Structure formats: C-alpha cells, structure tokens
Amino acid sequence: MSTFSLLNTATTSLWAQRRALDVTGQNISNVNTDGYSRQRVDMRAIGGGAVPAFYSTSSGIGGGVNADEVTRIRDTFLEGRGHTEHANSAQLTAETDAFELVEQAFREPGTTGLQNLMADMWRGWQDVANRPEDPAARGQVLKRLETLVGGLHFSSAQLDGQWQQTRENLGVLVDDVNAAAETIARLNTAILRASQSGLPANDLTDQRDLLVMKLADQVGVSVRPRDGGVVDVVVGSVTLVSGGAASKLAVQGTIDPTGTAGDPLRVVTATGGLPVTVGGTAGGQLHALNSVLPTYRAELDGVASSLATALNTAHAEGYDLDGLPGGALIGSSGGPLTASSITVALTDPQKIAASSVGPGTPNLDRGNADKLSQLGNGVTSPDAAYRKMIVELGVQSAVSQRNLGIQSVITGQVDAARESVAGVNLDEEMTNMLSFQHAYSAAGRLVTAIDEMLDVLINRTGRVGL
C-alpha cells in the first residue's frame, strides 16, 4: 500500500466515523419521538484487490471502510404481534366502555335506580292499603308511578343516545381509516422511489409504520411486505392498501336502534359493498351496536311490558271509590308498549281501585291495594326480571374488565419487547458516541502521521539531494 493510498484509507475512516456520529445524534434527538426506530450505520471493510495486474502486486490489506448503508432496526415478528395485540386491546376497550355506559344508564345501585323507584312504588300501594280513605295516600302512589315511568324513559333514552353516539363514532373512525390508508399508499410510493434511487427512506418508513399501528388499533390489520420496502395492508380478507393504491371502507346498516335485528351495522368496502371483518375499536363498536345495546334495550322494554301487564291486570280486579271496576293504570303514548312509550294512564286518585269488594257495598276495603303492593315479591315479578338483567350486566361487565386487564398486560409486554429492539437507549447511544469519537480522533491522528511522513519524504529528501 502506498503512502497516498494510506491517506485515502484514513479519509474513509474519518467519513465513516463522522457518519456514525451523525446517526447517533439523530437517534438521541428522537429519543422521545413517537414511532421512531433507532438507526445503525453498517460499516464494511473495503477489501484489497484480488485480481493481479501487470507489473503490480497487491498487499491485500484493503482500502479502508465503507459506511454508506444506514439500517433501521426493527423486528418484523414483534411488529406483527404488536398489530394483533393492539387490535385485541382496542376491541376489548370499546366493549368495556359500552358496558360501563349501560351501567350508568341504569344507575344501579343507587337511590335513582329503577330498583329503588319500583320499591318506592310498591310501598306507595302499601300506604294506600293502610289508609284507603286518605286522598294523599292515593295521590302519592300515582306520583311514585309517574317517577318510575320517568326513570324508564330516562334509561331508554340513555341507551338510545349511546347507540346513536356509537354509530356516529364508528362513521368518524371509518373516515379516519380511509384517510390513513391514503397516506400509507402515498408513503409506499415515496419509499419505493427512494429505494430505486438509492436514497434513505427510514424516516418515511417510520411514518408509515406508525400509521399502520394506528390502523391496527382502529380496525385490526395485518401487513404483507413487498419488494422495495413497500407493504400491503389487509383488513380481514380485504386489501385496504396495495402498494400505492388505497381502497375505502364505509358503514352500512340501520340508523334506528330498534332495527339492528333486520339490518345490523356493518363495515363494507365503499366500492361493491363487500363485507369486511374488522377488529380493533371498530369491532368493539359493532359488537356494542348490534349486540350489547339492543339486548339491554329489549330487556328493559320487557321489564316495562311486564310491569304494565302486572299492574293493569291486578288493578282491573279491584274497585274504585265510586264502586266502579278499576281501569288501566299503564298505557302507551303510541305504538307497542316499551320503556320509551310507557305512560301513566290513570290521573284521578278517586279512580284507584284499592277495594276488592264489588259495587253496592262500602268501597274503603283495602284488599286490592294490598294485593298490588305484593306484586314485586314474586319470582316472576317485574322486579325479579329487572334484578336478573342487572346481575347479568354486572357479570358481563366484570368479565369484560378482567379480559381487558389481561390483554393490557400482554400488550404491554409486546410493546416492551418492540421497544427493546427499535427504541433508543440513551446509555447505548452515549457509549457508541464515545466509541465513534475516539475512532474519529484516531483516524485524524493517522492523517497527521501520514502528513509528517510526506513532509520527511518530500522536503527533507530534497534538501539532502542538494
């Protein structure tokens, strides 16, 4: 190796160590950047000539170091695990939130819950049985019945409002997914062009992978790698992003909370309307829209219907203060009787059929009022049906919370494993920085030594010749 060749070797070392310091500084600068993957300079020795030439031989030592390639540190297997576990966690979170909102709609346990309102109403009938001649006792039982009906209206409205809000949230989420898919397609195109031109695309790849993880949270995705750093993004069995082209999703289904049985909510392709099996937050929201909320709404309607049937049947068997048979206590504001349409049909305390004694006799008998006060105690009573529904809700909510807790631990472990590979460790970067700094200083010292050698060779040898 000639002296000038040695100078070129030292120059490649200076350039390589400086490039390594640049990459280290980039890692340190982005230690808190979301989605950033640490980078590493791959240094390779420049080998000596292996082909002999006329009148020349090679020492075989080599020509320095090459540091053109900067590698982005990622584990493909852990990334795939991250997509799966994030989708599962997001879906369970949406389902758990739905159960919590249903619990809030029923307000149990509490003084404003339907169980307490029904108990107050039954006690009101007992007050009528104790004082059938007292107009105040008769009036207060109607007020308590109106309060109970108001509670049923409120719970039904809460469930309907939650359903409408969840449906709107699903539509917004699908729009966000479509926008993210378009951005991923554009990034795929930019990454492919950079790869074909030999330019670095690590930062673009980080941006794309961050969006892919966001899609995993939203709808659950899987990734298929292609040549040139491009990836395809698949939702269920539908390809959402194929290279530089993106498809769109849409929401189809009823806009009425009562219509989910005949026209359930679903996510489809915007072109062709093909059904898409989604996970993540969208999957949890669809489960809430098509199963959780309609189920408890139907059960609440059943409680209202059972309450109306029990009260109307028992009241019709008694007689009011005028000796007339009891009329309907509960009615509907329109259509089938549900928790949202139930009303108090009787408004005159004089018409309360507290007596079990027929016309032509004193009507201050308390038999029928006592019978009405006992309607909440049977195993087939509205109270029993309501308590069964609340117990089922509590069990399902507890199971959902437990599953979410377990899934959160699994997701956290996967994220920690991903971070240990792709994340920036400041201690490691500081160690690398010192190593590259010392190597740069050594390369600079080599240049100084070569300069001194050339000075001796050129200047001093020339003076000796003179």
C-alpha positions in Angstrom: 0.0 0.0 0.0 1.4 3.4 -1.0 1.5 6.4 1.3 -1.2 8.1 -0.7 -3.4 5.0 -0.6 -3.0 5.1 3.2 -4.2 8.7 3.2 -7.3 7.6 1.3 -7.9 4.8 3.9 -7.7 7.4 6.7 -10.1 9.6 4.9 -12.7 6.8 4.6 -12.3 6.2 8.3 -12.9 9.9 9.1 -16.0 9.9 6.8 -17.4 6.7 8.3 -16.9 7.7 11.9 -18.5 11.1 11.2 -21.4 9.5 9.6 -21.8 7.1 12.6 -21.8 10.2 14.9 -24.4 11.8 12.7 -26.7 8.8 13.0 -26.0 8.6 16.8 -27.0 12.3 17.1 -30.2 11.5 15.1 -31.1 8.7 17.5 -30.5 10.8 20.6 -32.5 13.7 19.1 -35.5 11.4 18.5 -35.5 9.5 21.8 -39.0 10.8 22.6 -40.4 10.8 19.0 -43.4 8.5 18.7 -42.8 5.7 16.2 -39.1 6.5 15.7 -36.9 3.4 15.1 -33.3 3.7 16.1 -30.8 3.5 13.2 -27.4 2.0 12.9 -24.5 2.5 10.4 -23.3 -0.7 8.8 -19.6 -0.4 8.4 -17.9 -2.8 5.9 -14.2 -3.1 5.1 -13.1 -2.2 1.6 -11.1 -5.2 0.6 -7.8 -5.2 -1.3 -7.6 -6.0 -5.0 -8.0 -9.8 -5.6 -7.2 -9.6 -9.4 -3.5 -9.4 -10.3 -2.3 -6.8 -12.8 0.7 -6.5 -15.0 3.8 -5.2 -13.2 1.9 -4.7 -9.9 1.0 -6.7 -6.8 -1.4 -6.0 -4.0 -0.6 -6.1 -0.3 -4.1 -7.4 0.3 -4.6 -5.0 3.2 -7.6 -3.2 1.8 -8.7 0.3 1.2 -10.5 1.4 4.3 -14.1 1.3 5.4 -17.5 1.9 3.7 -20.4 3.3 5.7 -22.9 4.1 3.0 -25.8 1.9 4.4 -27.8 3.0 7.4 -30.1 0.3 8.8 -33.4 0.8 10.5 -33.6 -1.6 13.5 -37.0 -3.4 13.5 -38.2 -6.9 14.3 -40.9 -7.9 11.8 -42.3 -10.7 14.0 -42.7 -8.3 17.0 -44.4 -5.8 14.8 -46.9 -8.3 13.7 -47.5 -9.3 17.3 -48.0 -5.7 18.1 -50.6 -5.2 15.4 -52.6 -8.2 16.7 -52.4 -7.4 20.4 -53.2 -3.7 19.9 -56.3 -4.7 17.9 -57.4 -7.1 20.6 -56.8 -4.5 23.3 -58.7 -1.7 21.4 -61.7 -4.0 20.8 -61.9 -5.0 24.5 -61.6 -1.4 25.5 -64.6 -0.4 23.3 -66.7 -3.3 24.6 -65.8 -2.4 28.2 -66.7 1.2 27.7 -70.1 0.1 26.3 -70.9 -2.0 29.3 -69.9 0.9 31.6 -72.2 3.3 29.8 -75.1 0.8 30.1 -74.4 0.5 33.8 -74.6 4.3 34.0 -78.0 4.3 32.2 -79.5 2.0 34.9 -77.8 3.9 37.8 -77.5 0.7 39.9 -77.1 0.6 42.8 -78.4 4.0 43.9 -81.3 6.0 45.1 -82.2 7.0 41.5 -82.0 3.4 40.1 -85.1 1.7 38.8 -84.9 -0.9 41.5 -85.3 1.8 44.2 -88.1 3.5 42.2 -90.0 0.3 41.9 -89.6 -0.4 45.6 -91.0 3.1 46.4 -93.9 2.5 44.1 -94.8 -0.8 45.9 -94.5 0.9 49.3 -96.9 3.5 47.9 -99.5 0.8 47.3 -99.0 -0.4 50.9 -99.7 3.1 52.1 -103.0 3.0 50.2 -103.8 -0.3 51.8 -103.1 1.1 55.2 -105.2 4.3 54.6 -107.7 3.6 51.7 -109.7 6.6 52.7 -106.8 9.1 52.6 -106.7 11.1 49.3 -103.0 11.9 49.9 -102.0 8.2 50.0 -103.9 7.6 46.8 -102.3 10.7 45.1 -98.7 9.8 46.2 -98.9 6.3 44.7 -99.7 7.9 41.3 -96.8 10.3 41.7 -94.4 7.5 42.5 -95.7 5.6 39.5 -95.0 8.6 37.3 -91.5 8.9 38.8 -90.9 5.2 37.9 -92.2 5.7 34.4 -89.8 8.7 34.1 -87.0 6.5 35.2 -87.8 4.0 32.5 -87.9 6.8 29.9 -84.5 8.1 31.1 -82.8 4.7 30.9 -84.3 4.0 27.5 -83.2 7.4 26.2 -79.7 6.9 27.6 -79.4 3.6 25.8 -80.7 5.1 22.5 -78.4 8.1 22.9 -75.4 5.8 23.5 -76.4 3.8 20.4 -76.6 6.9 18.2 -73.3 8.3 19.5 -71.5 5.0 19.0 -72.8 4.8 15.4 -71.6 8.4 14.7 -68.2 7.5 16.3 -68.0 4.4 14.0 -68.6 6.6 11.0 -65.9 9.1 12.0 -63.5 6.2 12.7 -64.0 4.7 9.2 -63.4 8.1 7.6 -60.2 8.4 9.6 -59.2 4.9 8.4 -59.7 5.9 4.8 -57.6 9.0 5.3 -54.8 6.9 6.9 -54.9 4.4 4.1 -54.5 7.1 1.5 -51.4 8.5 3.4 -49.9 5.0 3.7 -50.3 4.5 -0.1 -48.5 7.8 -0.7 -45.7 6.8 1.7 -45.4 3.5 -0.1 -44.9 5.3 -3.4 -42.3 7.6 -1.9 -40.4 4.8 -0.2 -40.3 2.8 -3.5 -38.9 5.8 -5.4 -36.3 6.4 -2.7 -35.3 2.7 -2.8 -35.0 2.8 -6.5 -32.9 5.9 -6.4 -30.6 4.6 -3.6 -31.8 7.3 -1.2 -32.6 6.7 2.5 -36.2 6.1 3.4 -36.0 5.2 7.1 -38.0 8.3 8.3 -40.7 7.6 5.7 -40.9 4.0 6.8 -41.3 5.1 10.4 -44.2 7.4 9.5 -45.9 4.6 7.6 -45.4 2.0 10.3 -46.9 4.4 12.9 -50.0 4.8 10.7 -50.2 1.0 10.3 -50.2 0.6 14.1 -52.9 3.2 14.3 -55.0 1.2 11.8 -54.4 -1.9 13.9 -55.9 -0.1 16.9 -58.9 1.1 14.8 -59.9 -1.9 12.6 -57.2 -4.6 13.1 -54.8 -5.1 10.2 -52.1 -7.4 9.0 -49.1 -6.5 6.8 -47.7 -8.2 3.8 -44.2 -6.9 2.7 -43.3 -6.4 -0.9 -40.1 -5.5 -2.8 -38.7 -2.1 -2.5 -39.8 -1.6 1.1 -43.5 -1.4 0.1 -46.1 -3.2 2.2 -49.8 -4.2 1.7 -52.2 -3.6 4.5 -55.0 -6.2 4.9 -58.2 -5.8 7.0 -59.9 -9.2 7.4 -59.7 -10.7 3.9 -59.8 -7.3 2.1 -56.7 -5.5 1.0 -57.0 -1.9 2.2 -53.7 -0.7 0.8 -52.0 -2.4 -2.2 -48.7 -0.7 -2.9 -49.5 2.9 -4.0 -53.3 2.3 -4.2 -55.8 2.5 -1.3 -59.3 1.3 -1.1 -62.1 2.9 1.0 -64.4 1.5 3.7 -68.0 2.6 4.5 -70.6 1.9 7.2 -73.9 0.3 6.3 -76.9 -0.6 8.4 -79.9 0.8 10.1 -80.0 4.3 11.7 -82.7 3.2 14.1 -81.7 1.4 17.4 -84.7 -0.9 17.0 -83.7 -2.1 13.6 -80.5 -3.9 14.3 -82.1 -7.3 14.0 -83.2 -6.8 10.4 -80.4 -4.5 9.2 -77.4 -4.8 11.5 -74.5 -2.3 11.4 -71.5 -3.5 9.4 -68.3 -2.2 7.7 -68.1 -2.8 3.9 -66.0 -1.7 1.0 -67.1 1.6 -0.4 -66.9 0.0 -3.9 -69.0 -3.1 -4.3 -70.3 -3.2 -0.7 -68.3 -6.3 0.3 -68.5 -7.1 4.0 -65.2 -6.6 5.9 -64.4 -8.4 9.1 -62.9 -5.7 11.3 -61.3 -5.8 14.7 -59.9 -3.1 17.0 -62.1 -0.3 18.1 -64.4 -0.7 15.1 -65.0 -4.4 16.1 -65.8 -3.4 19.6 -68.2 -0.7 18.5 -70.0 -3.1 16.1 -70.4 -5.5 19.0 -71.9 -2.8 21.1 -74.2 -1.6 18.4 -75.5 -5.0 17.2 -75.5 -7.0 20.5 -74.8 -5.2 23.8 -77.1 -2.2 23.5 -80.0 -3.8 21.6 -80.0 -6.7 24.1 -80.4 -4.5 27.2 -82.8 -2.2 25.4 -85.0 -5.2 24.6 -84.7 -6.5 28.2 -85.7 -3.0 29.5 -88.7 -3.0 27.2 -89.6 -6.4 28.6 -89.4 -5.1 32.2 -91.7 -2.2 31.2 -94.2 -4.5 29.5 -94.2 -6.9 32.4 -94.7 -4.0 34.9 -97.7 -2.7 32.8 -99.3 -6.2 32.5 -99.0 -6.9 36.2 -100.3 -3.6 37.3 -103.2 -3.4 34.8 -104.3 -7.0 35.5 -104.3 -6.6 39.2 -105.9 -3.1 39.1 -108.7 -4.4 36.9 -109.7 -6.9 39.6 -110.5 -4.1 42.1 -113.0 -1.3 42.5 -112.5 2.5 43.0 -114.2 4.8 45.5 -117.3 5.0 43.2 -117.7 1.3 43.2 -116.6 1.0 39.5 -114.1 -1.6 38.3 -110.5 -0.4 38.0 -109.3 0.8 34.7 -105.9 0.6 33.1 -103.1 2.1 35.2 -100.4 2.0 32.5 -100.7 2.8 28.8 -98.6 3.6 25.8 -98.0 7.0 24.2 -98.1 5.4 20.8 -97.3 2.0 19.3 -96.3 -1.1 21.3 -95.7 -0.5 25.0 -91.9 -0.1 25.5 -89.7 1.6 28.1 -89.8 4.7 25.9 -93.5 4.8 25.3 -94.9 3.7 28.7 -97.2 6.3 30.4 -99.4 6.5 33.4 -102.9 6.2 32.1 -104.7 7.0 35.4 -104.5 10.5 36.7 -107.5 10.7 39.1 -106.8 9.4 42.7 -110.5 8.7 43.0 -110.2 6.1 40.3 -107.6 4.0 42.1 -109.2 0.5 42.6 -107.9 -0.2 46.1 -111.0 -2.2 47.1 -111.6 -5.9 46.4 -115.3 -5.5 47.3 -117.8 -5.1 44.5 -120.4 -2.4 43.9 -123.2 -1.8 46.4 -121.0 -2.2 49.4 -118.6 0.2 51.2 -115.6 0.8 48.9 -113.0 1.5 51.6 -111.8 -2.1 51.5 -108.0 -2.4 51.2 -107.8 -5.9 49.7 -106.8 -5.0 46.1 -104.3 -2.3 47.2 -102.6 -4.9 49.4 -102.5 -7.3 46.5 -100.9 -4.7 44.3 -98.3 -3.9 46.9 -97.2 -7.6 46.9 -96.7 -7.7 43.1 -92.9 -7.0 43.4 -92.2 -10.1 45.6 -92.9 -13.0 43.2 -90.3 -14.9 41.3 -92.0 -13.8 38.1 -92.4 -10.2 39.1 -91.0 -7.2 37.1 -88.6 -6.6 40.0 -87.2 -10.2 39.6 -86.8 -9.8 35.9 -85.0 -6.4 36.4 -82.7 -7.8 39.1 -81.8 -10.7 36.8 -80.9 -8.2 34.0 -78.7 -6.1 36.3 -76.9 -9.2 37.6 -76.2 -10.3 34.0 -75.0 -6.9 33.2 -72.7 -6.8 36.2 -71.2 -10.2 35.3 -70.6 -9.3 31.7 -69.1 -6.0 32.6 -66.8 -7.7 35.2 -65.7 -10.3 32.7 -65.0 -7.7 30.1 -62.9 -5.6 32.5 -61.0 -8.7 33.6 -60.3 -9.7 30.0 -59.2 -6.1 29.2 -56.8 -6.2 32.2 -55.2 -9.4 31.0 -55.0 -8.1 27.4 -53.4 -4.9 28.6 -50.6 -6.9 30.3 -50.0 -8.9 27.2 -50.0 -5.7 25.0 -47.6 -4.0 27.4 -45.2 -7.0 27.3 -45.2 -7.0 23.5 -44.7 -3.2 23.4 -41.8 -3.5 25.8 -40.2 -6.2 23.6 -40.7 -4.0 20.5 -39.2 -1.0 22.3 -36.2 -3.0 23.4 -35.4 -3.7 19.8 -36.5 -0.5 18.0 -36.4 2.1 20.8 -33.5 4.4 21.5 -31.4 3.6 24.6 -29.5 6.7 25.7 -26.8 4.7 27.6 -26.1 2.7 24.5 -26.0 5.8 22.3 -23.6 7.5 24.6 -21.3 4.5 24.6 -21.5 4.5 20.8 -20.8 8.2 20.6 -17.6 7.9 22.7 -16.5 4.9 20.6 -17.0 6.8 17.3 -15.4 9.9 18.7 -12.3 8.0 19.7 -12.2 6.3 16.3 -12.5 9.7 14.6 -9.6 11.0 16.7 -7.5 8.0 15.8 -8.2 8.5 12.1 -7.3 12.1 12.4 -4.1 11.2 14.1 -3.4 8.8 11.2 -3.8 11.7 8.8 -1.3 13.7 10.8 1.2 10.9 10.8 0.9 10.5 7.0 1.4 14.3 6.6 4.6 14.1 8.7 5.8 11.1 6.6 5.2 13.0 3.4 7.0 16.1 4.8 10.0 14.0 5.6 9.8 12.2 2.2 9.5 15.3 0.1 11.1 18.2 1.9 14.0 16.6 3.8 14.9 14.3 1.0 15.1 17.2 -1.4 17.4 19.1 0.8 19.8 16.1 1.1 19.9 15.9 -2.7 21.0 19.5 -2.9 
